[in-house]
Structure formats: structure tokens, C-alpha cells
Amino acid sequence: MGTAALIATDQTTSSWVHRGGSLPPASRGVSYAGSLYATSGLAAGLYLYGRKTHDDRARETGRLAAQAMIDTLIVTEVLKYTMGRQRPDFGMGEGNFFDHGKSFPSGHASNVWAVATVVSYEYQHHPWIKYGAFAIAAAVSMSRYTGRKHFLSDVLVGSSIGYGIGRFVYKTR
């Protein structure tokens, strides 16, 4: 229900952000943390650090984060291809579906939420890590909106996919 309401209001809420993005340099910088390069690097770094130092938790976190990212990437890319939604900075910003776009859902949001969820569950007794991971995921997700790369519904669905898959991977390991 919430997603349908967001989709229905996406054109209006998108107009709240300046055509070039409200915070272009900041949005670009923050959104990089959700890129496939950054999230893959974090997963690989945790795994390699864990192997080198014999830290089983770090190694497991890296392995699970990589698995969650791969699963998330598959789901997100299939949905992007199927839904074909145009980005808010395309044309008049209508966000039409089935029009060869790649906006829905947000891949950055799904990637960063998948990794953040695994990290926060693995380190759930460390509040700075747990809440820090979720804060970074929320900031990356919103940067995609403020940078006018995605509609709010794209971000919400991408975040939900990443969180759900990250939680599933962690719980079923």
C-alpha cells in the first residue's frame, strides 16, 4: 500500500528536488558508498581481513555480505529490466514504467542495505557498528533521491529488497 502511494505521488515529490539535484556534490559522494564497487570492496575487505587475522566473525561477515549482494543484484537487475522505469531526470520527470529505463528499484539502495543488514546482524551487540551501518544505508538511499537519480518509491523498494535479502542470508546461513 505504501509503495503504491509513493508511486502515485512520485512526480510531485520529485519536483521538490531541484532539476539538477538538491545536493549534487554531496549526493554523488554519499551515493558512491552504495555502489557495487564500494559494497563489494567492503565485503572482500572483511573476508580477507578475517582470513589474515583468523577473525571468524569478520570472515563470515564478508562471505555473507557477498552472498547477499549477489542475490540482491540478481533480483534488482531483473526488476529494473522488467519494470523499465525512467529516471526522474529524464524528459519531464514522469517516471513512466515499461519505457526502457533503469530506475526501479534503486540498485545503490538495495546493495547498501543488503550489506548493512548482514553487518548489523553480525555485530548486533556493538551499537556503533549496528546503527552506523543502518545510518550509512539510509544516507546512501536518500542521496539517490536528493541527487535526482531515483524517485522515493525506487529508493523504498530497493532498500526493502536489500534489507530483506540481507536478513534472509544472515538468518539461513
C-alpha positions in Angstrom: 0.0 0.0 0.0 2.8 2.4 0.9 4.7 1.7 -2.3 1.6 2.3 -4.4 1.0 5.7 -2.6 4.6 6.7 -3.2 4.5 5.7 -6.9 1.3 7.7 -7.2 3.0 10.8 -5.7 6.5 10.3 -7.2 6.2 13.0 -9.8 5.1 15.5 -7.1 7.7 14.6 -4.5 10.4 14.5 -7.2 9.6 18.1 -8.1 10.6 19.1 -4.6 14.2 18.4 -5.6 15.9 20.9 -7.9 16.1 19.6 -11.5 19.9 19.1 -11.1 19.5 17.6 -7.7 19.3 19.4 -4.3 22.8 18.5 -3.2 24.6 17.3 -6.3 28.2 17.1 -5.0 27.2 15.7 -1.6 24.6 13.3 -3.1 27.2 11.9 -5.5 29.8 11.4 -2.8 27.4 9.7 -0.4 25.8 7.6 -3.1 29.2 6.2 -4.0 29.1 4.2 -0.7 26.2 2.2 -2.2 27.9 1.4 -5.5 28.7 -2.1 -6.4 32.4 -1.2 -6.2 32.3 0.1 -2.7 30.0 -2.6 -1.2 32.0 -5.4 -3.0 35.2 -3.9 -1.7 33.8 -3.8 1.9 32.7 -7.5 1.7 36.0 -8.6 0.2 37.9 -6.5 2.7 36.1 -8.0 5.6 36.6 -11.5 4.3 40.4 -11.0 3.6 40.9 -9.3 7.0 39.1 -12.1 8.7 41.3 -14.7 6.9 44.5 -12.9 7.6 43.8 -12.3 11.3 41.9 -15.5 11.9 38.8 -13.5 12.9 36.0 -15.9 12.1 33.3 -13.2 12.5 34.9 -10.8 10.0 35.5 -13.6 7.5 31.9 -14.8 7.9 30.5 -11.3 7.6 32.4 -10.7 4.4 31.2 -14.0 2.9 27.6 -13.4 3.9 27.7 -9.8 2.6 29.0 -11.0 -0.7 26.2 -13.6 -0.9 23.6 -11.1 0.0 24.9 -8.6 -2.6 24.9 -11.3 -5.4 21.3 -12.3 -4.5 20.2 -8.7 -4.3 21.9 -7.8 -7.6 20.0 -10.6 -9.4 16.6 -9.5 -8.0 17.3 -5.8 -8.6 18.5 -6.2 -12.2 15.6 -8.5 -13.1 13.2 -5.9 -11.7 14.9 -3.0 -13.4 14.8 -4.8 -16.8 11.2 -5.9 -16.3 9.8 -2.5 -14.9 11.8 -0.3 -17.3 11.1 2.9 -15.3 12.6 6.2 -16.5 14.6 8.2 -14.0 13.3 11.5 -12.6 15.9 13.5 -14.6 14.7 12.0 -17.9 12.3 14.0 -20.0 9.7 15.8 -17.9 10.3 13.5 -14.9 7.1 11.5 -15.3 8.9 8.2 -14.3 7.0 6.1 -16.8 7.2 2.4 -16.4 7.9 -0.1 -19.3 9.8 2.6 -21.1 13.4 1.2 -21.3 14.5 2.9 -18.1 16.5 1.6 -15.2 15.2 3.5 -12.2 13.0 1.0 -10.4 14.3 -0.2 -7.9 17.4 1.6 -6.7 20.4 -0.7 -7.1 22.5 1.5 -4.8 19.9 1.3 -2.1 19.5 -2.4 -2.4 23.2 -3.1 -2.4 24.0 -0.9 0.6 21.0 -2.2 2.6 22.0 -5.9 1.9 25.5 -5.3 3.2 24.4 -3.1 6.1 21.9 -5.7 7.3 24.4 -8.5 7.3 26.9 -6.3 9.1 24.4 -5.1 11.7 23.2 -8.6 12.4 26.7 -10.0 12.7 27.7 -7.2 15.1 24.4 -6.7 16.8 26.0 -6.4 20.2 28.1 -3.4 19.0 25.7 -0.5 18.8 28.1 1.8 16.9 28.5 -0.7 14.2 24.9 -1.9 14.1 23.3 1.6 13.9 26.2 3.0 12.0 25.6 0.5 9.2 22.0 1.3 9.0 22.7 5.1 9.1 25.0 4.8 6.2 22.5 2.7 4.3 19.8 5.4 5.0 22.1 8.2 3.9 23.0 6.4 0.7 19.4 5.7 -0.1 18.3 9.3 0.4 21.3 10.6 -1.6 19.8 8.8 -4.6 16.6 10.9 -4.2 18.3 14.2 -3.4 20.7 13.6 -6.4 17.6 13.1 -8.5 18.7 9.7 -9.7 15.6 7.9 -8.2 12.1 8.5 -7.1 11.2 7.9 -3.4 9.4 4.7 -4.4 12.5 3.4 -6.2 14.6 4.0 -3.0 12.0 2.4 -0.7 11.6 -0.7 -2.8 15.4 -1.0 -3.3 16.0 -0.6 0.4 13.4 -3.2 1.3 14.8 -5.7 -1.2 18.3 -5.2 0.2 17.2 -5.4 3.9 15.0 -8.5 3.2 17.7 -10.4 1.3 20.4 -9.4 3.8 18.2 -10.6 6.7 17.4 -13.9 4.8 21.0 -14.6 4.1 22.1 -14.0 7.6 19.2 -16.0 9.2 19.7 -19.0 6.9 23.5 -19.3 6.9 
